[in-house]
Amino acid sequence: MSVEFVFRLVGMVVFAIIGMQIATFSHYSTNAPESARLLITLILSGAAIGLLVAPYLTTRPFNFIRVRLRQLPISSLISGVFGLAIGLGISAFLYAPLSALPKPYGYVLPMITSVIFGYIGAAVLVMRQNDVANFIKPRLTLGGSLLDFKQKSEDKVLLDTSVIIDGRIADISRTGFLRSVMMVPHFVLAELQYIADSPDSIRRARGRRGLEILKQLQQESRCPVQITDLDIEGVKGADEKLVMLARQLDCPIVTNDFNLNSVAKLQGIAVLNINELANAVKTVILPSETINVRIIQEGKEYNQGIAYLNDGTMIVVESGKKFMDNYVEVEVTKVLQTTAGRMIFAKINGK
């Protein structure tokens, strides 16, 4: 038996009693059959109304508030509660003079004032929570430790499925460059599990690798990894949920997904792309520099050889085919940056 059904039964009984009371107070006829019909009609009408509207007065508002509270950042929730308390405190000072007014103003105005000041207090503190936190924090320093009631947005990041499967996030976090709390929403974890259970062997391997990387992150990462059950109701796609959750939490998304990267940036959300990071930290090679490389394969053009740097950058060596499987010193002639990465063109040094 569901909770909603129980509340429907309770509502049916309560509204039936209300209908009976209305029939009792509104009875003016001395005709017993007419009174009985009126009583039965109002009781049945009240029971039917209670059966229909009870969920909209009980479980539906409760579920709506519960979902909103789960999506609301803890900083906003705390700020709203303090703002409400301040607003009600101010309205309490106005209660005595307002209640002394003539009827009906003495009854109505204190209640209206409490609602208005409570709403203004909560709204102002939620909107200015960053300013309030910056004002309070320097005054809460005790023994060199800071009592911070609000976690900064830059202190947490959301991990996407693609970046977990990629695996490089584990190496980055192990080095200590990433110091933010890495949050993995439950719907991202569910997507990883779905991929790991795929009948396709390649997708299944990718999903299992993602779960292993996540476990490795929890065990070896220098910054904490949190599995959060924050969710966005009414949205099905994991990428859409991630974008909306990042907007609500005001935090960046870590991803390798090109489409997610583009959509998030269009909506003003910060994106940390591992591929962009990898391109940014590659070795800087300038034209006319000489480097020692090993030719490992033939190029597409005649007599070309292909070599690679340690970071994976491809080097096309002119007349390098005859030096296959040998180390040779080459001179860089051109560096070409493409959307797929960077390519270096070189020639044998001294030729």
One Martini backbone bead per residue (centre of mass of N, CA, C, O) as a GRO file, in nm:
protein
  351
    1MET     BB    1   0.094   0.039   0.026
    2SER     BB    2   0.080   0.355  -0.039
    3VAL     BB    3   0.108   0.673   0.075
    4GLU     BB    4  -0.100   0.809  -0.112
    5PHE     BB    5  -0.337   0.619  -0.043
    6VAL     BB    6  -0.350   0.684   0.258
    7PHE     BB    7  -0.407   0.992   0.216
    8ARG     BB    8  -0.670   0.950   0.066
    9LEU     BB    9  -0.824   0.817   0.300
   10VAL     BB   10  -0.786   1.045   0.502
   11GLY     BB   11  -0.915   1.266   0.324
   12MET     BB   12  -1.190   1.132   0.300
   13VAL     BB   13  -1.261   1.144   0.602
   14VAL     BB   14  -1.220   1.445   0.658
   15PHE     BB   15  -1.421   1.553   0.434
   16ALA     BB   16  -1.665   1.401   0.543
   17ILE     BB   17  -1.674   1.552   0.813
   18ILE     BB   18  -1.703   1.831   0.690
   19GLY     BB   19  -1.969   1.770   0.545
   20MET     BB   20  -2.126   1.705   0.804
   21GLN     BB   21  -2.088   1.983   0.939
   22ILE     BB   22  -2.225   2.147   0.717
   23ALA     BB   23  -2.500   2.005   0.738
   24THR     BB   24  -2.551   2.083   1.037
   25PHE     BB   25  -2.523   2.404   1.009
   26SER     BB   26  -2.728   2.420   0.738
   27HIS     BB   27  -2.972   2.325   0.885
   28TYR     BB   28  -3.342   2.410   0.835
   29SER     BB   29  -3.502   2.152   0.814
   30THR     BB   30  -3.770   1.930   0.938
   31ASN     BB   31  -3.712   1.727   0.720
   32ALA     BB   32  -3.582   1.418   0.742
   33PRO     BB   33  -3.526   1.322   0.447
   34GLU     BB   34  -3.388   1.583   0.360
   35SER     BB   35  -3.160   1.572   0.571
   36ALA     BB   36  -3.043   1.299   0.486
   37ARG     BB   37  -2.973   1.374   0.195
   38LEU     BB   38  -2.783   1.608   0.266
   39LEU     BB   39  -2.586   1.448   0.438
   40ILE     BB   40  -2.505   1.234   0.226
   41THR     BB   41  -2.412   1.427   0.004
   42LEU     BB   42  -2.186   1.575   0.167
   43ILE     BB   43  -2.025   1.328   0.248
   44LEU     BB   44  -1.967   1.219  -0.039
   45SER     BB   45  -1.841   1.476  -0.149
   46GLY     BB   46  -1.614   1.497   0.057
   47ALA     BB   47  -1.488   1.220  -0.003
   48ALA     BB   48  -1.425   1.273  -0.303
   49ILE     BB   49  -1.249   1.522  -0.263
   50GLY     BB   50  -1.042   1.391  -0.072
   51LEU     BB   51  -0.951   1.167  -0.274
   52LEU     BB   52  -0.837   1.379  -0.487
   53VAL     BB   53  -0.675   1.620  -0.306
   54ALA     BB   54  -0.479   1.500  -0.095
   55PRO     BB   55  -0.204   1.482  -0.258
   56TYR     BB   56  -0.201   1.805  -0.313
   57LEU     BB   57  -0.174   1.855   0.020
   58THR     BB   58   0.081   1.646   0.070
   59THR     BB   59   0.279   1.469  -0.120
   60ARG     BB   60   0.337   1.669  -0.352
   61PRO     BB   61   0.466   1.904  -0.190
   62PHE     BB   62   0.680   1.729  -0.052
   63ASN     BB   63   0.826   1.630  -0.312
   64PHE     BB   64   0.892   1.909  -0.423
   65ILE     BB   65   1.062   2.007  -0.181
   66ARG     BB   66   1.265   1.773  -0.178
   67VAL     BB   67   1.385   1.823  -0.460
   68ARG     BB   68   1.474   2.118  -0.412
   69LEU     BB   69   1.661   2.058  -0.168
   70ARG     BB   70   1.856   1.862  -0.323
   71GLN     BB   71   1.941   2.094  -0.540
   72LEU     BB   72   2.029   2.269  -0.313
   73PRO     BB   73   2.267   2.432  -0.190
   74ILE     BB   74   2.393   2.455   0.125
   75SER     BB   75   2.452   2.759   0.122
   76SER     BB   76   2.164   2.852   0.043
   77LEU     BB   77   2.015   2.717   0.277
   78ILE     BB   78   2.158   2.862   0.511
   79SER     BB   79   2.102   3.150   0.416
   80GLY     BB   80   1.789   3.128   0.419
   81VAL     BB   81   1.755   3.066   0.722
   82PHE     BB   82   1.893   3.322   0.830
   83GLY     BB   83   1.714   3.524   0.676
   84LEU     BB   84   1.446   3.436   0.803
   85ALA     BB   85   1.524   3.496   1.096
   86ILE     BB   86   1.578   3.797   1.057
   87GLY     BB   87   1.299   3.878   0.943
   88LEU     BB   88   1.133   3.777   1.191
   89GLY     BB   89   1.278   3.954   1.398
   90ILE     BB   90   1.188   4.226   1.280
   91SER     BB   91   0.876   4.168   1.288
   92ALA     BB   92   0.859   4.144   1.603
   93PHE     BB   93   0.890   4.457   1.658
   94LEU     BB   94   0.603   4.512   1.494
   95TYR     BB   95   0.375   4.366   1.649
   96ALA     BB   96   0.273   4.559   1.870
   97PRO     BB   97   0.187   4.813   1.700
   98LEU     BB   98   0.005   4.654   1.496
   99SER     BB   99  -0.195   4.515   1.710
  100ALA     BB  100  -0.311   4.812   1.804
  101LEU     BB  101  -0.484   4.823   1.584
  102PRO     BB  102  -0.759   4.823   1.434
  103LYS     BB  103  -1.004   4.653   1.323
  104PRO     BB  104  -0.843   4.411   1.120
  105TYR     BB  105  -0.539   4.511   1.129
  106GLY     BB  106  -0.434   4.376   1.398
  107TYR     BB  107  -0.446   4.080   1.259
  108VAL     BB  108  -0.314   4.107   0.966
  109LEU     BB  109  -0.041   4.273   0.961
  110PRO     BB  110   0.153   4.088   1.125
  111MET     BB  111   0.144   3.853   0.918
  112ILE     BB  112   0.232   4.007   0.665
  113THR     BB  113   0.503   4.108   0.780
  114SER     BB  114   0.632   3.832   0.830
  115VAL     BB  115   0.628   3.737   0.535
  116ILE     BB  116   0.786   3.969   0.405
  117PHE     BB  117   1.046   3.968   0.586
  118GLY     BB  118   1.117   3.670   0.545
  119TYR     BB  119   1.153   3.684   0.237
  120ILE     BB  120   1.363   3.910   0.224
  121GLY     BB  121   1.580   3.778   0.399
  122ALA     BB  122   1.620   3.519   0.229
  123ALA     BB  123   1.675   3.650  -0.051
  124VAL     BB  124   1.919   3.830   0.022
  125LEU     BB  125   2.113   3.605   0.134
  126VAL     BB  126   2.116   3.432  -0.124
  127MET     BB  127   2.219   3.657  -0.324
  128ARG     BB  128   2.461   3.746  -0.089
  129GLN     BB  129   2.645   3.499   0.006
  130ASN     BB  130   2.932   3.577  -0.085
  131ASP     BB  131   2.957   3.844   0.073
  132VAL     BB  132   2.899   3.728   0.352
  133ALA     BB  133   3.131   3.523   0.356
  134ASN     BB  134   3.362   3.736   0.312
  135PHE     BB  135   3.287   3.892   0.581
  136ILE     BB  136   3.303   3.650   0.794
  137LYS     BB  137   3.566   3.481   0.766
  138PRO     BB  138   3.782   3.680   0.898
  139ARG     BB  139   3.603   3.648   1.187
  140LEU     BB  140   3.660   3.303   1.200
  141THR     BB  141   3.947   3.295   1.316
  142LEU     BB  142   4.102   2.998   1.468
  143GLY     BB  143   4.421   2.925   1.499
  144GLY     BB  144   4.439   2.939   1.162
  145SER     BB  145   4.148   2.849   1.128
  146LEU     BB  146   3.868   2.818   0.907
  147LEU     BB  147   3.527   2.891   0.930
  148ASP     BB  148   3.361   2.742   0.659
  149PHE     BB  149   3.023   2.747   0.532
  150LYS     BB  150   3.147   2.775   0.233
  151GLN     BB  151   3.196   2.633  -0.067
  152LYS     BB  152   3.367   2.682  -0.322
  153SER     BB  153   3.332   2.645  -0.657
  154GLU     BB  154   3.651   2.582  -0.706
  155ASP     BB  155   3.638   2.316  -0.494
  156LYS     BB  156   3.470   2.189  -0.741
  157VAL     BB  157   3.404   1.903  -0.957
  158LEU     BB  158   3.275   1.752  -1.252
  159LEU     BB  159   3.246   1.427  -1.372
  160ASP     BB  160   3.271   1.258  -1.659
  161THR     BB  161   3.256   0.971  -1.830
  162SER     BB  162   3.492   1.016  -2.035
  163VAL     BB  163   3.717   1.094  -1.819
  164ILE     BB  164   3.710   0.825  -1.668
  165ILE     BB  165   3.777   0.633  -1.905
  166ASP     BB  166   4.043   0.765  -1.993
  167GLY     BB  167   4.231   0.810  -1.697
  168ARG     BB  168   4.410   1.080  -1.667
  169ILE     BB  169   4.286   1.191  -1.401
  170ALA     BB  170   4.454   1.012  -1.211
  171ASP     BB  171   4.734   1.133  -1.278
  172ILE     BB  172   4.668   1.427  -1.211
  173SER     BB  173   4.577   1.385  -0.911
  174ARG     BB  174   4.850   1.251  -0.817
  175THR     BB  175   5.031   1.516  -0.859
  176GLY     BB  176   4.844   1.782  -0.739
  177PHE     BB  177   4.709   1.987  -0.946
  178LEU     BB  178   4.441   1.869  -0.836
  179ARG     BB  179   4.234   2.016  -0.553
  180SER     BB  180   3.957   1.933  -0.605
  181VAL     BB  181   3.651   1.819  -0.563
  182MET     BB  182   3.536   1.512  -0.690
  183MET     BB  183   3.230   1.481  -0.859
  184VAL     BB  184   2.999   1.196  -0.880
  185PRO     BB  185   2.727   1.133  -1.013
  186HIS     BB  186   2.495   0.884  -1.013
  187PHE     BB  187   2.433   0.896  -1.326
  188VAL     BB  188   2.727   0.837  -1.409
  189LEU     BB  189   2.753   0.565  -1.269
  190ALA     BB  190   2.516   0.434  -1.424
  191GLU     BB  191   2.647   0.465  -1.705
  192LEU     BB  192   2.893   0.289  -1.647
  193GLN     BB  193   2.732   0.032  -1.582
  194TYR     BB  194   2.589   0.013  -1.855
  195ILE     BB  195   2.850  -0.018  -2.022
  196ALA     BB  196   2.962  -0.271  -1.860
  197ASP     BB  197   2.679  -0.438  -1.957
  198SER     BB  198   2.744  -0.462  -2.242
  199PRO     BB  199   2.747  -0.673  -2.523
  200ASP     BB  200   2.976  -0.508  -2.607
  201SER     BB  201   3.308  -0.554  -2.565
  202ILE     BB  202   3.417  -0.264  -2.588
  203ARG     BB  203   3.216  -0.122  -2.400
  204ARG     BB  204   3.266  -0.307  -2.159
  205ALA     BB  205   3.565  -0.231  -2.123
  206ARG     BB  206   3.520   0.073  -2.079
  207GLY     BB  207   3.339   0.052  -1.829
  208ARG     BB  208   3.540  -0.106  -1.650
  209ARG     BB  209   3.761   0.103  -1.662
  210GLY     BB  210   3.600   0.328  -1.525
  211LEU     BB  211   3.559   0.180  -1.254
  212GLU     BB  212   3.861   0.147  -1.193
  213ILE     BB  213   3.936   0.447  -1.196
  214LEU     BB  214   3.744   0.528  -0.967
  215LYS     BB  215   3.876   0.349  -0.756
  216GLN     BB  216   4.158   0.476  -0.784
  217LEU     BB  217   4.077   0.758  -0.700
  218GLN     BB  218   3.979   0.686  -0.409
  219GLN     BB  219   4.271   0.566  -0.322
  220GLU     BB  220   4.502   0.789  -0.467
  221SER     BB  221   4.394   1.055  -0.436
  222ARG     BB  222   4.456   1.382  -0.304
  223CYS     BB  223   4.159   1.423  -0.365
  224PRO     BB  224   3.842   1.404  -0.315
  225VAL     BB  225   3.577   1.158  -0.369
  226GLN     BB  226   3.234   1.208  -0.471
  227ILE     BB  227   2.922   1.048  -0.433
  228THR     BB  228   2.640   1.192  -0.574
  229ASP     BB  229   2.264   1.232  -0.554
  230LEU     BB  230   2.241   1.453  -0.737
  231ASP     BB  231   1.957   1.575  -0.926
  232ILE     BB  232   1.750   1.599  -1.230
  233GLU     BB  233   1.439   1.648  -1.279
  234GLY     BB  234   1.307   1.562  -1.604
  235VAL     BB  235   1.593   1.447  -1.698
  236LYS     BB  236   1.767   1.211  -1.901
  237GLY     BB  237   2.029   1.315  -1.986
  238ALA     BB  238   2.349   1.324  -1.865
  239ASP     BB  239   2.453   1.588  -1.995
  240GLU     BB  240   2.217   1.770  -1.909
  241LYS     BB  241   2.245   1.720  -1.608
  242LEU     BB  242   2.537   1.823  -1.582
  243VAL     BB  243   2.487   2.113  -1.674
  244MET     BB  244   2.265   2.186  -1.464
  245LEU     BB  245   2.435   2.116  -1.212
  246ALA     BB  246   2.668   2.315  -1.269
  247ARG     BB  247   2.486   2.565  -1.255
  248GLN     BB  248   2.386   2.526  -0.962
  249LEU     BB  249   2.690   2.489  -0.833
  250ASP     BB  250   2.909   2.656  -0.975
  251CYS     BB  251   3.086   2.445  -1.162
  252PRO     BB  252   3.298   2.255  -1.320
  253ILE     BB  253   3.376   2.052  -1.608
  254VAL     BB  254   3.510   1.729  -1.665
  255THR     BB  255   3.615   1.666  -2.009
  256ASN     BB  256   3.621   1.500  -2.359
  257ASP     BB  257   3.360   1.601  -2.474
  258PHE     BB  258   3.284   1.797  -2.737
  259ASN     BB  259   2.978   1.853  -2.706
  260LEU     BB  260   2.975   1.920  -2.405
  261ASN     BB  261   3.180   2.147  -2.425
  262SER     BB  262   3.009   2.332  -2.609
  263VAL     BB  263   2.744   2.352  -2.446
  264ALA     BB  264   2.864   2.461  -2.181
  265LYS     BB  265   2.996   2.721  -2.300
  266LEU     BB  266   2.728   2.844  -2.411
  267GLN     BB  267   2.620   2.850  -2.089
  268GLY     BB  268   2.874   2.950  -1.904
  269ILE     BB  269   3.051   2.692  -1.847
  270ALA     BB  270   3.307   2.553  -1.706
  271VAL     BB  271   3.587   2.381  -1.876
  272LEU     BB  272   3.782   2.077  -1.835
  273ASN     BB  273   4.015   1.973  -2.075
  274ILE     BB  274   4.236   1.722  -2.124
  275ASN     BB  275   4.325   1.775  -2.416
  276GLU     BB  276   4.406   2.072  -2.375
  277LEU     BB  277   4.615   2.010  -2.158
  278ALA     BB  278   4.798   1.829  -2.330
  279ASN     BB  279   4.863   2.049  -2.544
  280ALA     BB  280   4.982   2.264  -2.339
  281VAL     BB  281   5.228   2.050  -2.226
  282LYS     BB  282   5.385   2.039  -2.462
  283THR     BB  283   5.656   2.049  -2.630
  284VAL     BB  284   5.855   2.309  -2.733
  285ILE     BB  285   5.887   2.364  -3.087
  286LEU     BB  286   6.118   2.514  -3.305
  287PRO     BB  287   6.239   2.639  -3.563
  288SER     BB  288   6.578   2.505  -3.608
  289GLU     BB  289   6.568   2.280  -3.433
  290THR     BB  290   6.731   2.005  -3.264
  291ILE     BB  291   6.660   1.649  -3.275
  292ASN     BB  292   6.630   1.321  -3.131
  293VAL     BB  293   6.517   1.046  -3.332
  294ARG     BB  294   6.293   0.770  -3.419
  295ILE     BB  295   6.240   0.580  -3.688
  296ILE     BB  296   5.929   0.376  -3.741
  297GLN     BB  297   5.804   0.486  -4.024
  298GLU     BB  298   5.630   0.548  -4.295
  299GLY     BB  299   5.519   0.773  -4.508
  300LYS     BB  300   5.302   0.896  -4.748
  301GLU     BB  301   5.535   1.005  -4.878
  302TYR     BB  302   5.810   1.014  -5.042
  303ASN     BB  303   6.071   0.921  -4.826
  304GLN     BB  304   5.929   0.918  -4.561
  305GLY     BB  305   5.938   0.973  -4.204
  306ILE     BB  306   5.835   0.849  -3.874
  307ALA     BB  307   5.799   1.022  -3.564
  308TYR     BB  308   5.809   1.044  -3.192
  309LEU     BB  309   5.732   1.181  -2.914
  310ASN     BB  310   5.663   1.138  -2.581
  311ASP     BB  311   5.373   1.305  -2.625
  312GLY     BB  312   5.287   1.211  -2.944
  313THR     BB  313   5.424   1.375  -3.145
  314MET     BB  314   5.444   1.418  -3.483
  315ILE     BB  315   5.717   1.337  -3.717
  316VAL     BB  316   5.814   1.460  -4.032
  317VAL     BB  317   6.065   1.312  -4.234
  318GLU     BB  318   6.276   1.401  -4.466
  319SER     BB  319   6.439   1.139  -4.590
  320GLY     BB  320   6.371   0.894  -4.354
  321LYS     BB  321   6.340   0.596  -4.461
  322LYS     BB  322   6.654   0.494  -4.446
  323PHE     BB  323   6.625   0.531  -4.106
  324MET     BB  324   6.496   0.286  -4.013
  325ASP     BB  325   6.526   0.211  -3.675
  326ASN     BB  326   6.672   0.493  -3.622
  327TYR     BB  327   6.873   0.731  -3.496
  328VAL     BB  328   6.823   1.090  -3.556
  329GLU     BB  329   6.916   1.407  -3.657
  330VAL     BB  330   6.695   1.686  -3.660
  331GLU     BB  331   6.540   1.959  -3.840
  332VAL     BB  332   6.320   2.203  -3.792
  333THR     BB  333   6.080   2.357  -4.027
  334LYS     BB  334   5.778   2.287  -3.908
  335VAL     BB  335   5.478   2.398  -3.725
  336LEU     BB  336   5.160   2.228  -3.689
  337GLN     BB  337   4.833   2.332  -3.597
  338THR     BB  338   4.563   2.125  -3.511
  339THR     BB  339   4.270   1.979  -3.408
  340ALA     BB  340   4.429   1.697  -3.352
  341GLY     BB  341   4.704   1.867  -3.325
  342ARG     BB  342   5.055   1.822  -3.362
  343MET     BB  343   5.293   1.901  -3.623
  344ILE     BB  344   5.620   1.794  -3.744
  345PHE     BB  345   5.869   1.924  -3.957
  346ALA     BB  346   6.159   1.759  -4.104
  347LYS     BB  347   6.520   1.725  -4.135
  348ILE     BB  348   6.813   1.623  -4.195
  349ASN     BB  349   7.092   1.700  -4.050
  350GLY     BB  350   7.285   1.867  -4.306
  351LYS     BB  351   7.057   1.867  -4.568
   0.00000   0.00000   0.00000
